[in-house]
Amino acid sequence: MKELLNKKEIERIISRIAHEIIEKNRGTGNLCLIGIQRGGVHLAKRLFTRIKIVENADVPVGSLDITLYRDDVGIRKEQLIVRKTDVPCDITDKNIILVDDVLFTGRSIRAAMDALMDLGRPAQIQLTVLIDREHRELPIMADYIGKNIPTSRSEDIEVQLEEEGFEDKVLLIAKQ
């Protein structure tokens, strides 16, 4: 196990991404932050806090559960846990900032986009990830990336956050 990012580095990344989002969207007027359950929700809330400090603006922030949209629902061995979807605004014609902790194959992001389309028709969906570990199986790329960490398929990335009862850090773990 190797620590790739610590609390301070994660804070810097959140701050940088918040500034990039504001700059690319020329402010916050038409934005809505939506985190993918679980880690993405915590990161979306952190982005909200940072954007509020920088722009003195309240951007709607919500959570999205993609469990029933996944393409492996029928083949997963573990028990599925459906979490809450809470989108606090009409997403039609909004610029949605979709937030996740790790981008790997792209399948979770595809599921999230399907779930979003069931809620409305956004003007645009922009993807924010803390870690991009590559190995894409679908043609999906992030607009805002905290850190690119090329991995092998024999490794996992684990994002641990205070909101889940851990110390903030990102770990590289060898699979058994």
C-alpha positions as CSV (number, residue, x, y, z in Angstrom):
1,M,0.0,0.0,0.0
2,K,1.3,3.4,-1.0
3,E,-0.1,6.8,-0.1
4,L,-0.5,8.9,-3.2
5,L,-2.3,12.0,-1.8
6,N,-2.6,13.4,1.7
7,K,-5.2,15.8,3.1
8,K,-3.3,19.0,2.1
9,E,-2.8,17.8,-1.4
10,I,-6.5,16.9,-1.7
11,E,-7.5,20.3,-0.4
12,R,-5.2,22.0,-3.0
13,I,-6.8,19.9,-5.8
14,I,-10.3,20.8,-4.7
15,S,-9.3,24.5,-4.7
16,R,-7.7,24.3,-8.2
17,I,-10.7,22.4,-9.7
18,A,-13.1,25.0,-8.2
19,H,-11.2,27.8,-9.9
20,E,-11.1,25.9,-13.2
21,I,-14.9,25.3,-13.1
22,I,-15.6,29.0,-12.4
23,E,-13.2,30.0,-15.2
24,K,-14.5,27.6,-17.8
25,N,-18.1,28.4,-17.1
26,R,-17.5,32.2,-16.8
27,G,-19.0,32.2,-13.3
28,T,-21.5,30.1,-11.5
29,G,-24.9,31.3,-12.9
30,N,-26.0,28.2,-14.7
31,L,-24.2,25.5,-12.7
32,C,-25.4,22.5,-10.7
33,L,-22.9,20.2,-8.9
34,I,-24.0,16.6,-8.7
35,G,-21.8,14.0,-6.9
36,I,-22.0,10.3,-7.7
37,Q,-22.8,8.3,-4.5
38,R,-20.6,8.0,-2.3
39,G,-17.2,9.6,-2.7
40,G,-18.4,11.9,-5.5
41,V,-21.1,13.4,-3.2
42,H,-18.5,14.4,-0.6
43,L,-16.2,15.9,-3.2
44,A,-19.1,17.8,-4.8
45,K,-19.9,19.4,-1.4
46,R,-16.3,20.4,-0.9
47,L,-16.3,22.0,-4.4
48,F,-19.5,23.8,-3.4
49,T,-17.8,25.2,-0.3
50,R,-14.7,26.3,-2.2
51,I,-16.8,27.9,-5.0
52,K,-18.9,29.8,-2.4
53,I,-15.7,31.2,-0.8
54,V,-14.3,32.3,-4.2
55,E,-17.4,33.5,-5.9
56,N,-19.7,34.2,-3.0
57,A,-22.4,32.3,-4.8
58,D,-24.6,29.3,-3.9
59,V,-24.5,26.6,-6.5
60,P,-27.0,23.9,-6.2
61,V,-25.4,20.6,-5.1
62,G,-26.9,17.2,-5.1
63,S,-26.3,13.4,-5.1
64,L,-26.9,10.8,-7.7
65,D,-27.3,7.0,-7.1
66,I,-26.3,5.0,-10.2
67,T,-26.8,1.5,-8.8
68,L,-29.8,0.6,-11.0
69,Y,-28.2,2.1,-14.1
70,R,-25.0,0.0,-13.9
71,D,-24.4,-2.5,-16.7
72,D,-23.2,-5.1,-14.3
73,V,-26.3,-5.2,-12.1
74,G,-27.2,-8.8,-13.0
75,I,-23.7,-10.2,-12.7
76,R,-22.5,-8.6,-9.5
77,K,-22.1,-11.1,-6.7
78,E,-22.4,-8.7,-3.7
79,Q,-25.7,-7.3,-2.5
80,L,-26.6,-4.0,-4.2
81,I,-27.1,-1.0,-1.9
82,V,-29.3,1.7,-3.4
83,R,-28.5,5.1,-2.0
84,K,-30.2,8.4,-2.2
85,T,-30.6,10.5,-5.3
86,D,-31.2,14.2,-4.4
87,V,-31.0,16.7,-7.1
88,P,-32.2,20.1,-5.7
89,C,-33.0,21.8,-9.0
90,D,-34.4,21.2,-12.4
91,I,-31.3,20.2,-14.5
92,T,-32.9,21.0,-17.8
93,D,-30.7,23.6,-19.6
94,K,-28.2,23.6,-16.7
95,N,-24.4,23.0,-16.9
96,I,-24.1,19.9,-14.8
97,I,-20.8,19.4,-13.0
98,L,-20.8,15.6,-12.4
99,V,-18.3,14.7,-9.7
100,D,-16.7,11.3,-8.9
101,D,-13.7,10.2,-6.9
102,V,-12.1,7.8,-9.4
103,L,-12.4,7.5,-13.2
104,F,-11.4,4.0,-14.3
105,T,-13.3,2.2,-17.1
106,G,-15.9,4.9,-17.7
107,R,-18.8,2.6,-17.0
108,S,-19.9,4.4,-13.8
109,I,-19.9,7.7,-15.7
110,R,-22.0,6.2,-18.5
111,A,-24.5,5.0,-15.9
112,A,-24.5,8.4,-14.3
113,M,-25.2,10.2,-17.6
114,D,-28.1,7.8,-18.2
115,A,-29.5,8.5,-14.7
116,L,-29.1,12.3,-15.3
117,M,-31.0,12.1,-18.6
118,D,-33.9,10.5,-16.8
119,L,-34.1,13.7,-14.6
120,G,-34.0,16.2,-17.5
121,R,-32.0,17.5,-20.4
122,P,-28.9,19.4,-19.3
123,A,-27.3,22.0,-21.5
124,Q,-24.0,20.4,-20.8
125,I,-22.4,17.7,-18.6
126,Q,-18.9,18.3,-17.4
127,L,-17.0,15.6,-15.6
128,T,-14.8,16.2,-12.5
129,V,-12.7,13.5,-10.9
130,L,-10.2,13.4,-8.1
131,I,-8.2,10.6,-9.7
132,D,-8.0,9.4,-13.3
133,R,-6.4,6.0,-13.3
134,E,-6.9,5.3,-17.1
135,H,-7.9,1.9,-18.5
136,R,-11.0,3.3,-20.3
137,E,-13.5,0.8,-21.8
138,L,-15.8,3.6,-23.0
139,P,-14.9,6.9,-24.8
140,I,-15.2,9.0,-21.7
141,M,-12.8,11.6,-20.4
142,A,-12.9,14.1,-17.6
143,D,-13.0,17.9,-18.0
144,Y,-11.4,18.5,-14.6
145,I,-8.9,16.0,-13.2
146,G,-7.3,16.2,-9.8
147,K,-4.4,13.9,-10.6
148,N,-3.6,11.3,-13.3
149,I,-2.3,8.1,-11.8
150,P,-1.6,5.4,-14.3
151,T,-2.2,2.0,-12.7
152,S,-2.1,-1.6,-13.7
153,R,-5.1,-3.8,-13.5
154,S,-3.5,-5.6,-10.6
155,E,-3.8,-2.4,-8.5
156,D,-6.7,-0.5,-6.9
157,I,-7.1,3.1,-5.9
158,E,-8.8,3.8,-2.6
159,V,-10.0,7.3,-1.8
160,Q,-10.5,7.7,2.0
161,L,-12.4,10.8,3.1
162,E,-13.2,12.3,6.5
163,E,-16.9,12.2,5.7
164,E,-16.6,8.4,5.7
165,G,-14.8,8.3,9.0
166,F,-11.2,8.2,7.6
167,E,-8.3,10.6,7.4
168,D,-8.3,12.2,3.9
169,K,-5.9,10.3,1.6
170,V,-5.7,8.4,-1.6
171,L,-4.0,5.0,-1.5
172,L,-2.6,2.7,-4.2
173,I,-3.3,-0.9,-3.2
174,A,-2.0,-4.1,-4.8
175,K,-4.8,-6.6,-5.4
176,Q,-4.4,-10.0,-3.6
